[in-house]
Structures are given as structure tokens and as C-alpha cells.
């Protein structure tokens, strides 16, 4: 994904009331381990699409700080 496309997607995601309405980190962290795994992210197609870009440390998980970039 290009940086421009990534930025537009993040803007759309953050401004979309439907994308993450009433959904917080804990809603995606279904196993309660404090991170969102790739499989947990699959519950939302937009989050799944952005997962690799949001996972800045490339550990295969989204921390609360990484996830906060879309809110």
C-alpha cells in the first residue's frame, strides 16, 4: 500500500462513524491478552487491511498504542 493510499485510508477510517463506532481496543482483543492478533483483526475488514501498516514493530500484533492510530 502506498503512503498516500495508507494516509487516505487512515483518514477515512478515523472519520468514519460507522467504521469503529462504539468499538474500542478491548472489543477486538477477544482473548484479553492485551494485544490484537492478526486473526482477531479479521473481525473487521478495514482493520485487517491496515494491520501490517499499523503494526509498526512488525511483531504480528497490535498494541493499544498502535491501534490508537485509527481512532
N, CA, C, O and CB atoms as a CASP TS submission, in Angstrom:
PFRMAT TS
TARGET T0000
AUTHOR 0000-0000-0000
METHOD Language model
MODEL 1
PARENT N/A
ATOM      1  N   UNK     1       0.855  -1.175   0.000  1.00  0.00           N
ATOM      2  CA  UNK     1       0.000   0.000   0.000  1.00  0.00           C
ATOM      3  C   UNK     1       0.894   1.229   0.000  1.00  0.00           C
ATOM      4  O   UNK     1       1.835   1.320   0.788  1.00  0.00           O
ATOM      5  CB  UNK     1      -0.969   0.003   1.224  1.00  0.00           C
ATOM      6  N   UNK     2       0.600   2.168  -0.879  1.00  0.00           N
ATOM      7  CA  UNK     2       1.410   3.372  -0.935  1.00  0.00           C
ATOM      8  C   UNK     2       1.137   4.245   0.277  1.00  0.00           C
ATOM      9  O   UNK     2       0.089   4.131   0.913  1.00  0.00           O
ATOM     10  CB  UNK     2       1.139   4.147  -2.227  1.00  0.00           C
ATOM     11  N   UNK     3       2.085   5.117   0.592  1.00  0.00           N
ATOM     12  CA  UNK     3       1.903   6.004   1.744  1.00  0.00           C
ATOM     13  C   UNK     3       0.682   6.884   1.565  1.00  0.00           C
ATOM     14  O   UNK     3      -0.053   7.123   2.523  1.00  0.00           O
ATOM     15  CB  UNK     3       3.142   6.870   1.957  1.00  0.00           C
ATOM     16  N   UNK     4       0.453   7.371   0.351  1.00  0.00           N
ATOM     17  CA  UNK     4      -0.711   8.205   0.089  1.00  0.00           C
ATOM     18  C   UNK     4      -2.003   7.451   0.300  1.00  0.00           C
ATOM     19  O   UNK     4      -2.940   7.971   0.905  1.00  0.00           O
ATOM     20  CB  UNK     4      -0.661   8.746  -1.314  1.00  0.00           C
ATOM     21  N   UNK     5      -2.057   6.234  -0.195  1.00  0.00           N
ATOM     22  CA  UNK     5      -3.251   5.401  -0.019  1.00  0.00           C
ATOM     23  C   UNK     5      -3.445   5.063   1.439  1.00  0.00           C
ATOM     24  O   UNK     5      -4.569   5.075   1.941  1.00  0.00           O
ATOM     25  CB  UNK     5      -3.151   4.116  -0.848  1.00  0.00           C
ATOM     26  N   UNK     6      -2.357   4.761   2.122  1.00  0.00           N
ATOM     27  CA  UNK     6      -2.405   4.458   3.550  1.00  0.00           C
ATOM     28  C   UNK     6      -2.958   5.641   4.327  1.00  0.00           C
ATOM     29  O   UNK     6      -3.813   5.467   5.195  1.00  0.00           O
ATOM     30  CB  UNK     6      -1.012   4.083   4.072  1.00  0.00           C
ATOM     31  N   UNK     7      -2.483   6.833   4.026  1.00  0.00           N
ATOM     32  CA  UNK     7      -2.937   8.030   4.725  1.00  0.00           C
ATOM     33  C   UNK     7      -4.410   8.275   4.471  1.00  0.00           C
ATOM     34  O   UNK     7      -5.153   8.594   5.399  1.00  0.00           O
ATOM     35  CB  UNK     7      -2.123   9.244   4.298  1.00  0.00           C
ATOM     36  N   UNK     8      -4.845   8.130   3.223  1.00  0.00           N
ATOM     37  CA  UNK     8      -6.259   8.318   2.907  1.00  0.00           C
ATOM     38  C   UNK     8      -7.131   7.285   3.611  1.00  0.00           C
ATOM     39  O   UNK     8      -8.216   7.607   4.097  1.00  0.00           O
ATOM     40  CB  UNK     8      -6.477   8.242   1.399  1.00  0.00           C
ATOM     41  N   UNK     9      -6.658   6.054   3.664  1.00  0.00           N
ATOM     42  CA  UNK     9      -7.413   5.005   4.345  1.00  0.00           C
ATOM     43  C   UNK     9      -7.527   5.295   5.827  1.00  0.00           C
ATOM     44  O   UNK     9      -8.595   5.120   6.414  1.00  0.00           O
ATOM     45  CB  UNK     9      -6.759   3.646   4.129  1.00  0.00           C
ATOM     46  N   UNK    10      -6.428   5.741   6.444  1.00  0.00           N
ATOM     47  CA  UNK    10      -6.469   6.088   7.862  1.00  0.00           C
ATOM     48  C   UNK    10      -7.413   7.248   8.128  1.00  0.00           C
ATOM     49  O   UNK    10      -8.160   7.230   9.106  1.00  0.00           O
ATOM     50  CB  UNK    10      -5.077   6.433   8.360  1.00  0.00           C
ATOM     51  N   UNK    11      -7.385   8.250   7.268  1.00  0.00           N
ATOM     52  CA  UNK    11      -8.279   9.392   7.431  1.00  0.00           C
ATOM     53  C   UNK    11      -9.729   8.949   7.310  1.00  0.00           C
ATOM     54  O   UNK    11     -10.574   9.336   8.118  1.00  0.00           O
ATOM     55  CB  UNK    11      -7.964  10.481   6.394  1.00  0.00           C
ATOM     56  N   UNK    12     -10.010   8.151   6.314  1.00  0.00           N
ATOM     57  CA  UNK    12     -11.369   7.661   6.127  1.00  0.00           C
ATOM     58  C   UNK    12     -11.815   6.810   7.301  1.00  0.00           C
ATOM     59  O   UNK    12     -12.954   6.908   7.757  1.00  0.00           O
ATOM     60  CB  UNK    12     -11.471   6.864   4.838  1.00  0.00           C
ATOM     61  N   UNK    13     -10.914   5.982   7.781  1.00  0.00           N
ATOM     62  CA  UNK    13     -11.227   5.114   8.899  1.00  0.00           C
ATOM     63  C   UNK    13     -11.484   5.919  10.163  1.00  0.00           C
ATOM     64  O   UNK    13     -12.454   5.667  10.878  1.00  0.00           O
ATOM     65  CB  UNK    13     -10.103   4.121   9.129  1.00  0.00           C
ATOM     66  N   UNK    14     -10.631   6.872  10.435  1.00  0.00           N
ATOM     67  CA  UNK    14     -10.761   7.681  11.639  1.00  0.00           C
ATOM     68  C   UNK    14     -11.992   8.562  11.602  1.00  0.00           C
ATOM     69  O   UNK    14     -12.599   8.821  12.640  1.00  0.00           O
ATOM     70  CB  UNK    14      -9.534   8.530  11.830  1.00  0.00           C
ATOM     71  N   UNK    15     -12.370   9.028  10.414  1.00  0.00           N
ATOM     72  CA  UNK    15     -13.508   9.930  10.324  1.00  0.00           C
ATOM     73  C   UNK    15     -14.824   9.213  10.111  1.00  0.00           C
ATOM     74  O   UNK    15     -15.886   9.828  10.199  1.00  0.00           O
ATOM     75  CB  UNK    15     -13.292  10.903   9.221  1.00  0.00           C
ATOM     76  N   UNK    16     -14.768   7.946   9.837  1.00  0.00           N
ATOM     77  CA  UNK    16     -15.984   7.192   9.588  1.00  0.00           C
ATOM     78  C   UNK    16     -16.656   6.803  10.891  1.00  0.00           C
ATOM     79  O   UNK    16     -16.092   6.070  11.703  1.00  0.00           O
ATOM     80  CB  UNK    16     -15.682   5.953   8.763  1.00  0.00           C
ATOM     81  N   UNK    17     -17.843   7.293  11.076  1.00  0.00           N
ATOM     82  CA  UNK    17     -18.564   6.986  12.311  1.00  0.00           C
ATOM     83  C   UNK    17     -18.971   5.527  12.355  1.00  0.00           C
ATOM     84  O   UNK    17     -19.158   4.968  13.435  1.00  0.00           O
ATOM     85  CB  UNK    17     -19.795   7.876  12.449  1.00  0.00           C
ATOM     86  N   UNK    18     -19.111   4.902  11.192  1.00  0.00           N
ATOM     87  CA  UNK    18     -19.530   3.509  11.169  1.00  0.00           C
ATOM     88  C   UNK    18     -18.369   2.548  11.354  1.00  0.00           C
ATOM     89  O   UNK    18     -18.557   1.443  11.863  1.00  0.00           O
ATOM     90  CB  UNK    18     -20.233   3.207   9.879  1.00  0.00           C
ATOM     91  N   UNK    19     -17.170   2.952  10.947  1.00  0.00           N
ATOM     92  CA  UNK    19     -16.034   2.035  10.945  1.00  0.00           C
ATOM     93  C   UNK    19     -15.697   1.510  12.329  1.00  0.00           C
ATOM     94  O   UNK    19     -15.543   0.302  12.509  1.00  0.00           O
ATOM     95  CB  UNK    19     -14.832   2.714  10.364  1.00  0.00           C
ATOM     96  N   UNK    20     -15.579   2.393  13.304  1.00  0.00           N
ATOM     97  CA  UNK    20     -15.215   1.961  14.641  1.00  0.00           C
ATOM     98  C   UNK    20     -16.187   2.514  15.684  1.00  0.00           C
ATOM     99  O   UNK    20     -15.821   2.715  16.842  1.00  0.00           O
ATOM    100  CB  UNK    20     -13.788   2.396  14.964  1.00  0.00           C
ATOM    101  N   UNK    21     -17.431   2.758  15.261  1.00  0.00           N
ATOM    102  CA  UNK    21     -18.423   3.293  16.191  1.00  0.00           C
ATOM    103  C   UNK    21     -18.607   2.329  17.350  1.00  0.00           C
ATOM    104  O   UNK    21     -18.886   1.145  17.164  1.00  0.00           O
ATOM    105  CB  UNK    21     -19.771   3.547  15.478  1.00  0.00           C
ATOM    106  N   UNK    22     -18.445   2.861  18.538  1.00  0.00           N
ATOM    107  CA  UNK    22     -18.635   2.096  19.771  1.00  0.00           C
ATOM    108  C   UNK    22     -17.731   0.865  19.842  1.00  0.00           C
ATOM    109  O   UNK    22     -18.024  -0.077  20.579  1.00  0.00           O
ATOM    110  CB  UNK    22     -20.084   1.670  19.893  1.00  0.00           C
ATOM    111  N   UNK    23     -16.648   0.868  19.087  1.00  0.00           N
ATOM    112  CA  UNK    23     -15.713  -0.251  19.110  1.00  0.00           C
ATOM    113  C   UNK    23     -14.393   0.265  19.634  1.00  0.00           C
ATOM    114  O   UNK    23     -13.834   1.232  19.116  1.00  0.00           O
ATOM    115  CB  UNK    23     -15.547  -0.897  17.699  1.00  0.00           C
ATOM    116  N   UNK    24     -13.906  -0.386  20.657  1.00  0.00           N
ATOM    117  CA  UNK    24     -12.626   0.013  21.212  1.00  0.00           C
ATOM    118  C   UNK    24     -11.657  -1.160  21.157  1.00  0.00           C
ATOM    119  O   UNK    24     -12.004  -2.250  20.702  1.00  0.00           O
ATOM    120  CB  UNK    24     -12.788   0.520  22.658  1.00  0.00           C
ATOM    121  N   UNK    25     -10.470  -0.924  21.615  1.00  0.00           N
ATOM    122  CA  UNK    25      -9.408  -1.928  21.594  1.00  0.00           C
ATOM    123  C   UNK    25      -9.882  -3.259  22.183  1.00  0.00           C
ATOM    124  O   UNK    25      -9.651  -4.322  21.607  1.00  0.00           O
ATOM    125  CB  UNK    25      -8.187  -1.420  22.363  1.00  0.00           C
ATOM    126  N   UNK    26     -10.540  -3.185  23.326  1.00  0.00           N
ATOM    127  CA  UNK    26     -10.961  -4.409  24.016  1.00  0.00           C
ATOM    128  C   UNK    26     -11.989  -5.214  23.220  1.00  0.00           C
ATOM    129  O   UNK    26     -12.103  -6.427  23.399  1.00  0.00           O
ATOM    130  CB  UNK    26     -11.537  -4.060  25.373  1.00  0.00           C
ATOM    131  N   UNK    27     -12.731  -4.542  22.346  1.00  0.00           N
ATOM    132  CA  UNK    27     -13.690  -5.261  21.508  1.00  0.00           C
ATOM    133  C   UNK    27     -12.991  -6.190  20.523  1.00  0.00           C
ATOM    134  O   UNK    27     -13.518  -7.248  20.181  1.00  0.00           O
ATOM    135  CB  UNK    27     -14.571  -4.275  20.754  1.00  0.00           C
ATOM    136  N   UNK    28     -11.812  -5.794  20.069  1.00  0.00           N
ATOM    137  CA  UNK    28     -11.052  -6.625  19.144  1.00  0.00           C
ATOM    138  C   UNK    28     -10.157  -7.623  19.869  1.00  0.00           C
ATOM    139  O   UNK    28      -9.895  -8.707  19.349  1.00  0.00           O
ATOM    140  CB  UNK    28     -10.215  -5.754  18.235  1.00  0.00           C
ATOM    141  N   UNK    29      -9.691  -7.275  21.047  1.00  0.00           N
ATOM    142  CA  UNK    29      -8.822  -8.164  21.836  1.00  0.00           C
ATOM    143  C   UNK    29      -9.696  -9.199  22.540  1.00  0.00           C
ATOM    144  O   UNK    29      -9.877  -9.154  23.757  1.00  0.00           O
ATOM    145  CB  UNK    29      -7.966  -7.351  22.880  1.00  0.00           C
ATOM    146  N   UNK    30     -10.231 -10.128  21.757  1.00  0.00           N
ATOM    147  CA  UNK    30     -11.222 -11.066  22.275  1.00  0.00           C
ATOM    148  C   UNK    30     -10.666 -12.065  23.285  1.00  0.00           C
ATOM    149  O   UNK    30     -11.414 -12.581  24.115  1.00  0.00           O
ATOM    150  CB  UNK    30     -11.835 -11.810  21.143  1.00  0.00           C
ATOM    151  N   UNK    31      -9.368 -12.343  23.227  1.00  0.00           N
ATOM    152  CA  UNK    31      -8.799 -13.280  24.201  1.00  0.00           C
ATOM    153  C   UNK    31      -8.234 -12.571  25.437  1.00  0.00           C
ATOM    154  O   UNK    31      -7.764 -13.220  26.372  1.00  0.00           O
ATOM    155  CB  UNK    31      -7.703 -14.106  23.544  1.00  0.00           C
ATOM    156  N   UNK    32      -8.286 -11.236  25.433  1.00  0.00           N
ATOM    157  CA  UNK    32      -7.890 -10.467  26.613  1.00  0.00           C
ATOM    158  C   UNK    32      -6.416 -10.481  26.941  1.00  0.00           C
ATOM    159  O   UNK    32      -6.035 -10.257  28.090  1.00  0.00           O
ATOM    160  CB  UNK    32      -8.618 -10.960  27.769  1.00  0.00           C
ATOM    161  N   UNK    33      -5.564 -10.745  25.933  1.00  0.00           N
ATOM    162  CA  UNK    33      -4.129 -10.814  26.218  1.00  0.00           C
ATOM    163  C   UNK    33      -3.414  -9.466  26.086  1.00  0.00           C
ATOM    164  O   UNK    33      -2.194  -9.397  26.237  1.00  0.00           O
ATOM    165  CB  UNK    33      -3.482 -11.811  25.294  1.00  0.00           C
ATOM    166  N   UNK    34      -4.167  -8.395  25.807  1.00  0.00           N
ATOM    167  CA  UNK    34      -3.565  -7.073  25.747  1.00  0.00           C
ATOM    168  C   UNK    34      -3.053  -6.648  24.388  1.00  0.00           C
ATOM    169  O   UNK    34      -2.494  -5.560  24.251  1.00  0.00           O
ATOM    170  CB  UNK    34      -2.467  -7.010  26.692  1.00  0.00           C
ATOM    171  N   UNK    35      -3.234  -7.486  23.381  1.00  0.00           N
ATOM    172  CA  UNK    35      -2.851  -7.159  22.006  1.00  0.00           C
ATOM    173  C   UNK    35      -3.925  -7.680  21.052  1.00  0.00           C
ATOM    174  O   UNK    35      -4.705  -8.567  21.398  1.00  0.00           O
ATOM    175  CB  UNK    35      -1.454  -7.766  21.653  1.00  0.00           C
ATOM    176  N   UNK    36      -3.950  -7.116  19.851  1.00  0.00           N
ATOM    177  CA  UNK    36      -4.856  -7.607  18.808  1.00  0.00           C
ATOM    178  C   UNK    36      -4.022  -8.410  17.824  1.00  0.00           C
ATOM    179  O   UNK    36      -3.123  -7.874  17.174  1.00  0.00           O
ATOM    180  CB  UNK    36      -5.616  -6.425  18.086  1.00  0.00           C
ATOM    181  N   UNK    37      -4.320  -9.679  17.720  1.00  0.00           N
ATOM    182  CA  UNK    37      -3.599 -10.548  16.786  1.00  0.00           C
ATOM    183  C   UNK    37      -4.171 -10.365  15.381  1.00  0.00           C
ATOM    184  O   UNK    37      -5.225  -9.754  15.206  1.00  0.00           O
ATOM    185  CB  UNK    37      -3.691 -12.040  17.228  1.00  0.00           C
ATOM    186  N   UNK    38      -3.475 -10.892  14.396  1.00  0.00           N
ATOM    187  CA  UNK    38      -3.973 -10.815  13.025  1.00  0.00           C
ATOM    188  C   UNK    38      -5.306 -11.536  12.906  1.00  0.00           C
ATOM    189  O   UNK    38      -6.197 -11.064  12.199  1.00  0.00           O
ATOM    190  CB  UNK    38      -2.955 -11.413  12.041  1.00  0.00           C
ATOM    191  N   UNK    39      -5.462 -12.655  13.575  1.00  0.00           N
ATOM    192  CA  UNK    39      -6.732 -13.377  13.489  1.00  0.00           C
ATOM    193  C   UNK    39      -7.863 -12.589  14.157  1.00  0.00           C
ATOM    194  O   UNK    39      -8.993 -12.608  13.670  1.00  0.00           O
ATOM    195  CB  UNK    39      -6.601 -14.765  14.138  1.00  0.00           C
ATOM    196  N   UNK    40      -7.578 -11.903  15.252  1.00  0.00           N
ATOM    197  CA  UNK    40      -8.594 -11.070  15.893  1.00  0.00           C
ATOM    198  C   UNK    40      -8.968  -9.884  15.000  1.00  0.00           C
ATOM    199  O   UNK    40     -10.131  -9.481  14.963  1.00  0.00           O
ATOM    200  CB  UNK    40      -8.093 -10.570  17.260  1.00  0.00           C
ATOM    201  N   UNK    41      -7.999  -9.330  14.288  1.00  0.00           N
ATOM    202  CA  UNK    41      -8.241  -8.191  13.404  1.00  0.00           C
ATOM    203  C   UNK    41      -9.144  -8.554  12.235  1.00  0.00           C
ATOM    204  O   UNK    41      -9.787  -7.679  11.656  1.00  0.00           O
ATOM    205  CB  UNK    41      -6.927  -7.647  12.883  1.00  0.00           C
ATOM    206  N   UNK    42      -9.201  -9.824  11.883  1.00  0.00           N
ATOM    207  CA  UNK    42     -10.033 -10.259  10.758  1.00  0.00           C
ATOM    208  C   UNK    42     -11.517 -10.006  10.990  1.00  0.00           C
ATOM    209  O   UNK    42     -12.306 -10.078  10.048  1.00  0.00           O
ATOM    210  CB  UNK    42      -9.810 -11.728  10.493  1.00  0.00           C
ATOM    211  N   UNK    43     -11.908  -9.711  12.220  1.00  0.00           N
ATOM    212  CA  UNK    43     -13.306  -9.414  12.526  1.00  0.00           C
ATOM    213  C   UNK    43     -13.764  -8.120  11.865  1.00  0.00           C
ATOM    214  O   UNK    43     -14.965  -7.885  11.732  1.00  0.00           O
ATOM    215  CB  UNK    43     -13.506  -9.325  14.033  1.00  0.00           C
ATOM    216  N   UNK    44     -12.817  -7.273  11.446  1.00  0.00           N
ATOM    217  CA  UNK    44     -13.137  -6.012  10.793  1.00  0.00           C
ATOM    218  C   UNK    44     -12.277  -5.900   9.541  1.00  0.00           C
ATOM    219  O   UNK    44     -11.050  -5.859   9.623  1.00  0.00           O
ATOM    220  CB  UNK    44     -12.905  -4.796  11.753  1.00  0.00           C
ATOM    221  N   UNK    45     -12.925  -5.850   8.389  1.00  0.00           N
ATOM    222  CA  UNK    45     -12.161  -5.863   7.132  1.00  0.00           C
ATOM    223  C   UNK    45     -11.237  -4.662   6.995  1.00  0.00           C
ATOM    224  O   UNK    45     -10.144  -4.793   6.444  1.00  0.00           O
ATOM    225  CB  UNK    45     -13.108  -5.902   5.949  1.00  0.00           C
ATOM    226  N   UNK    46     -11.646  -3.492   7.484  1.00  0.00           N
ATOM    227  CA  UNK    46     -10.785  -2.313   7.390  1.00  0.00           C
ATOM    228  C   UNK    46      -9.570  -2.452   8.283  1.00  0.00           C
ATOM    229  O   UNK    46      -8.460  -2.100   7.882  1.00  0.00           O
ATOM    230  CB  UNK    46     -11.558  -1.053   7.758  1.00  0.00           C
ATOM    231  N   UNK    47      -9.766  -2.961   9.490  1.00  0.00           N
ATOM    232  CA  UNK    47      -8.631  -3.167  10.387  1.00  0.00           C
ATOM    233  C   UNK    47      -7.697  -4.228   9.817  1.00  0.00           C
ATOM    234  O   UNK    47      -6.476  -4.078   9.872  1.00  0.00           O
ATOM    235  CB  UNK    47      -9.113  -3.576  11.794  1.00  0.00           C
ATOM    236  N   UNK    48      -8.261  -5.284   9.275  1.00  0.00           N
ATOM    237  CA  UNK    48      -7.436  -6.336   8.677  1.00  0.00           C
ATOM    238  C   UNK    48      -6.604  -5.786   7.530  1.00  0.00           C
ATOM    239  O   UNK    48      -5.442  -6.162   7.372  1.00  0.00           O
ATOM    240  CB  UNK    48      -8.313  -7.491   8.182  1.00  0.00           C
ATOM    241  N   UNK    49      -7.191  -4.893   6.724  1.00  0.00           N
ATOM    242  CA  UNK    49      -6.482  -4.303   5.593  1.00  0.00           C
ATOM    243  C   UNK    49      -5.327  -3.419   6.062  1.00  0.00           C
ATOM    244  O   UNK    49      -4.286  -3.367   5.407  1.00  0.00           O
ATOM    245  CB  UNK    49      -7.448  -3.491   4.730  1.00  0.00           C
ATOM    246  N   UNK    50      -5.498  -2.733   7.176  1.00  0.00           N
ATOM    247  CA  UNK    50      -4.478  -1.813   7.680  1.00  0.00           C
ATOM    248  C   UNK    50      -3.490  -2.460   8.652  1.00  0.00           C
ATOM    249  O   UNK    50      -2.518  -1.827   9.064  1.00  0.00           O
ATOM    250  CB  UNK    50      -5.143  -0.654   8.355  1.00  0.00           C
ATOM    251  N   UNK    51      -3.733  -3.696   9.010  1.00  0.00           N
ATOM    252  CA  UNK    51      -2.979  -4.344  10.084  1.00  0.00           C
ATOM    253  C   UNK    51      -1.470  -4.195   9.922  1.00  0.00           C
ATOM    254  O   UNK    51      -0.788  -3.757  10.848  1.00  0.00           O
ATOM    255  CB  UNK    51      -3.335  -5.809  10.147  1.00  0.00           C
ATOM    256  N   UNK    52      -0.949  -4.552   8.761  1.00  0.00           N
ATOM    257  CA  UNK    52       0.509  -4.521   8.568  1.00  0.00           C
ATOM    258  C   UNK    52       1.069  -3.108   8.685  1.00  0.00           C
ATOM    259  O   UNK    52       2.175  -2.919   9.192  1.00  0.00           O
ATOM    260  CB  UNK    52       0.875  -5.105   7.206  1.00  0.00           C
ATOM    261  N   UNK    53       0.317  -2.119   8.223  1.00  0.00           N
ATOM    262  CA  UNK    53       0.777  -0.735   8.324  1.00  0.00           C
ATOM    263  C   UNK    53       0.740  -0.236   9.765  1.00  0.00           C
ATOM    264  O   UNK    53       1.597   0.548  10.174  1.00  0.00           O
ATOM    265  CB  UNK    53      -0.074   0.170   7.438  1.00  0.00           C
ATOM    266  N   UNK    54      -0.237  -0.680  10.526  1.00  0.00           N
ATOM    267  CA  UNK    54      -0.358  -0.246  11.920  1.00  0.00           C
ATOM    268  C   UNK    54       0.638  -0.956  12.834  1.00  0.00           C
ATOM    269  O   UNK    54       1.042  -0.412  13.862  1.00  0.00           O
ATOM    270  CB  UNK    54      -1.773  -0.489  12.419  1.00  0.00           C
ATOM    271  N   UNK    55       1.026  -2.156  12.462  1.00  0.00           N
ATOM    272  CA  UNK    55       1.959  -2.958  13.254  1.00  0.00           C
ATOM    273  C   UNK    55       3.384  -2.454  13.033  1.00  0.00           C
ATOM    274  O   UNK    55       4.188  -3.100  12.362  1.00  0.00           O
ATOM    275  CB  UNK    55       1.848  -4.464  12.882  1.00  0.00           C
ATOM    276  N   UNK    56       3.681  -1.286  13.611  1.00  0.00           N
ATOM    277  CA  UNK    56       4.958  -0.613  13.334  1.00  0.00           C
ATOM    278  C   UNK    56       6.176  -1.402  13.791  1.00  0.00           C
ATOM    279  O   UNK    56       7.251  -1.253  13.209  1.00  0.00           O
ATOM    280  CB  UNK    56       4.972   0.734  13.994  1.00  0.00           C
ATOM    281  N   UNK    57       6.039  -2.231  14.810  1.00  0.00           N
ATOM    282  CA  UNK    57       7.191  -3.019  15.254  1.00  0.00           C
ATOM    283  C   UNK    57       7.240  -4.401  14.595  1.00  0.00           C
ATOM    284  O   UNK    57       8.114  -5.214  14.897  1.00  0.00           O
ATOM    285  CB  UNK    57       7.159  -3.174  16.768  1.00  0.00           C
ATOM    286  N   UNK    58       6.301  -4.651  13.702  1.00  0.00           N
ATOM    287  CA  UNK    58       6.256  -5.893  12.902  1.00  0.00           C
ATOM    288  C   UNK    58       6.306  -7.161  13.736  1.00  0.00           C
ATOM    289  O   UNK    58       6.940  -8.143  13.348  1.00  0.00           O
ATOM    290  CB  UNK    58       7.398  -5.911  11.927  1.00  0.00           C
ATOM    291  N   UNK    59       5.635  -7.139  14.889  1.00  0.00           N
ATOM    292  CA  UNK    59       5.621  -8.342  15.726  1.00  0.00           C
ATOM    293  C   UNK    59       4.378  -9.197  15.525  1.00  0.00           C
ATOM    294  O   UNK    59       4.197 -10.195  16.222  1.00  0.00           O
ATOM    295  CB  UNK    59       5.729  -7.956  17.175  1.00  0.00           C
ATOM    296  N   UNK    60       3.517  -8.820  14.579  1.00  0.00           N
ATOM    297  CA  UNK    60       2.329  -9.614  14.294  1.00  0.00           C
ATOM    298  C   UNK    60       1.176  -9.341  15.232  1.00  0.00           C
ATOM    299  O   UNK    60       0.183 -10.069  15.226  1.00  0.00           O
ATOM    300  CB  UNK    60       2.666 -11.054  14.348  1.00  0.00           C
ATOM    301  N   UNK    61       1.295  -8.301  16.037  1.00  0.00           N
ATOM    302  CA  UNK    61       0.255  -7.939  16.994  1.00  0.00           C
ATOM    303  C   UNK    61       0.125  -6.418  17.034  1.00  0.00           C
ATOM    304  O   UNK    61       1.091  -5.695  16.790  1.00  0.00           O
ATOM    305  CB  UNK    61       0.575  -8.508  18.411  1.00  0.00           C
ATOM    306  N   UNK    62      -1.075  -5.945  17.343  1.00  0.00           N
ATOM    307  CA  UNK    62      -1.274  -4.515  17.533  1.00  0.00           C
ATOM    308  C   UNK    62      -1.401  -4.217  19.017  1.00  0.00           C
ATOM    309  O   UNK    62      -2.248  -4.781  19.710  1.00  0.00           O
ATOM    310  CB  UNK    62      -2.522  -4.023  16.768  1.00  0.00           C
ATOM    311  N   UNK    63      -0.552  -3.330  19.488  1.00  0.00           N
ATOM    312  CA  UNK    63      -0.659  -2.862  20.871  1.00  0.00           C
ATOM    313  C   UNK    63      -1.754  -1.806  20.925  1.00  0.00           C
ATOM    314  O   UNK    63      -2.276  -1.386  19.892  1.00  0.00           O
ATOM    315  CB  UNK    63       0.709  -2.289  21.393  1.00  0.00           C
ATOM    316  N   UNK    64      -2.096  -1.382  22.133  1.00  0.00           N
ATOM    317  CA  UNK    64      -3.081  -0.310  22.281  1.00  0.00           C
ATOM    318  C   UNK    64      -2.588   0.957  21.609  1.00  0.00           C
ATOM    319  O   UNK    64      -3.378   1.689  21.013  1.00  0.00           O
ATOM    320  CB  UNK    64      -3.378  -0.042  23.765  1.00  0.00           C
ATOM    321  N   UNK    65      -1.297   1.225  21.695  1.00  0.00           N
ATOM    322  CA  UNK    65      -0.725   2.423  21.091  1.00  0.00           C
ATOM    323  C   UNK    65      -0.813   2.364  19.568  1.00  0.00           C
ATOM    324  O   UNK    65      -1.141   3.361  18.924  1.00  0.00           O
ATOM    325  CB  UNK    65       0.732   2.597  21.531  1.00  0.00           C
ATOM    326  N   UNK    66      -0.521   1.202  18.994  1.00  0.00           N
ATOM    327  CA  UNK    66      -0.600   1.062  17.544  1.00  0.00           C
ATOM    328  C   UNK    66      -2.058   1.181  17.080  1.00  0.00           C
ATOM    329  O   UNK    66      -2.343   1.841  16.081  1.00  0.00           O
ATOM    330  CB  UNK    66       0.004  -0.293  17.097  1.00  0.00           C
ATOM    331  N   UNK    67      -2.959   0.550  17.798  1.00  0.00           N
ATOM    332  CA  UNK    67      -4.378   0.599  17.459  1.00  0.00           C
ATOM    333  C   UNK    67      -4.930   2.013  17.567  1.00  0.00           C
ATOM    334  O   UNK    67      -5.810   2.394  16.795  1.00  0.00           O
ATOM    335  CB  UNK    67      -5.168  -0.337  18.361  1.00  0.00           C
ATOM    336  N   UNK    68      -4.429   2.784  18.502  1.00  0.00           N
ATOM    337  CA  UNK    68      -4.931   4.152  18.746  1.00  0.00           C
ATOM    338  C   UNK    68      -4.752   5.048  17.520  1.00  0.00           C
ATOM    339  O   UNK    68      -5.417   6.078  17.417  1.00  0.00           O
ATOM    340  CB  UNK    68      -4.208   4.779  19.952  1.00  0.00           C
ATOM    341  N   UNK    69      -3.890   4.687  16.611  1.00  0.00           N
ATOM    342  CA  UNK    69      -3.667   5.494  15.405  1.00  0.00           C
ATOM    343  C   UNK    69      -4.895   5.566  14.520  1.00  0.00           C
ATOM    344  O   UNK    69      -5.001   6.484  13.706  1.00  0.00           O
ATOM    345  CB  UNK    69      -2.511   4.937  14.613  1.00  0.00           C
ATOM    346  N   UNK    70      -5.814   4.644  14.645  1.00  0.00           N
ATOM    347  CA  UNK    70      -7.015   4.657  13.815  1.00  0.00           C
ATOM    348  C   UNK    70      -8.211   5.273  14.534  1.00  0.00           C
ATOM    349  O   UNK    70      -9.279   5.409  13.935  1.00  0.00           O
ATOM    350  CB  UNK    70      -7.355   3.250  13.378  1.00  0.00           C
ATOM    351  N   UNK    71      -8.064   5.635  15.750  1.00  0.00           N
ATOM    352  CA  UNK    71      -9.196   6.186  16.479  1.00  0.00           C
ATOM    353  C   UNK    71      -9.122   7.670  16.602  1.00  0.00           C
ATOM    354  O   UNK    71     -10.008   8.285  17.193  1.00  0.00           O
ATOM    355  CB  UNK    71      -9.289   5.585  17.828  1.00  0.00           C
TER
END
